[in-house]
Amino acid sequence: MITAVRHLGPNWYACVMGTAVLATAGVALPAHLPGLRTACTAAWALATALLLVLLTARALHWRHHRDQARAHLLDPAVAPFYGCLAMALLSVGAGAVTTGRDWMGTTAAVALDTVLFTTGTVTGLAAAVAVPYLMAVRHRVEPRQATPVWLLPLVAPMVSAAAGPLLVPHLPPGQARETLLLACVALFGLSLLAVLLVLPFVFARLLGGSLPLALTPTLFLVLGPLGQSTTAVGKFADTAQVAMEQSYSTGFRVFAVLYGVPVMGFALLWLCLATAHVVRARRHGMGFAMTWWAFTFPVGTCVTGAEALGAHTGLVVFDALALGLYAALVTAWLAAAAGTVRGLLSGELLRAPRPAPVAPRPVTVRTTSGAVR
């Protein structure tokens, strides 16, 4: 066991995020299918179990393989995945209130969410500061090296912004409720502005050439801040009714639509673009990698964003969009989960990453007239 966790990176928390979003997105679907809520609660329970296993395994990793853990932190390709830890904690906590309460009761669910929300928010803020700092002073990365993975630590506060309003109704009326809600609004702004700074570099990198095959699924990560921010403003509108005076509540409802609709439009555009790149990469031999989990959580945030827009506009088209995206989410989860299980059984996913192949140097042949390559 100790040896097996040596190369277990923080990217594995994406399994928890992708599984938890099955529950939080599915429970709010406009269609009430028989057994759906039970299935969503089971998905949350699985995500919780995965979180506990990974927290234990990562603790062993840090205790017995501190050199490798430090190497991960100082690796610009791996360090951004520390944002996944925060998002895993937050997504499981949100699932406790929305679905887990069916099995554990509301009081226990709120208590669990309080712990996970607090821990996840602190961890997310730490990652949002530490990872960009390390990239600036230690990693020495250049803008042309930008990938969607850079967004991960910056999106974590947005997940807090969307998850925090679930706890607001359980606080005493007055100052406590309004403080938490506005803190979530601040987290929304923090994350949104940081993401807007990085997105142009990601798009410029894409225009400069396709990503490596294994990284192509990470294009779906761009959907995360888009769908999650749309979800967040919808949650603000729902919660403001019990936390703030009527004028602010009305403003939040208007903002939820005026912000959410254009952002969801861009998310659909990016979804088509990312899908086209993935299809191309698949044709060029892209196999399974842990990056396939990028197909899950970001799409799940678009499901919850569409659900919020459907609730606030009353338009059936957003309900249909949520159902279609959820079907895609389930398909993506099945593909990612199946690949992960196969990789674990074969041991491939726990081995040291293979070094990138080095292109052979061109051979120079000298002739009487000069050098010919």
ABEGO torsion letter per residue (X at the ends): XAAAAAABBAAAAAAAAAAAAAAAAAAABABBBBGAAAAAAAAAAAAAAAAAAAAAAAAAAAAABAAAAAAAAABAAAAAAAAAAAAAAAAAAAAAAAAAAAAAEAAAAAAAAAAAAAAAAAAAAAAAAAAAAAAAAAAGBBAAABBAAAAAAAAAAAAAAAAAAAAAAABBBEAAAAAAAAAAAAAAAAAAAAAAAAAAAAAAAAAAEBBBAAAAAAAAAAAAAAAAAAAAAAAAAAAAAAABBAAAAAAAAAAAAAAAAAAAAAAAAAAAAAAAAAAAAAAAGBBBBAAAAAAAAAAAAAAAAAAAAAAAAGBAAAAAAAAAAAAAAAAAAAAAAAAAAAAAAAGAAABBBBBBBBBBBBBBBBBAAEBBX
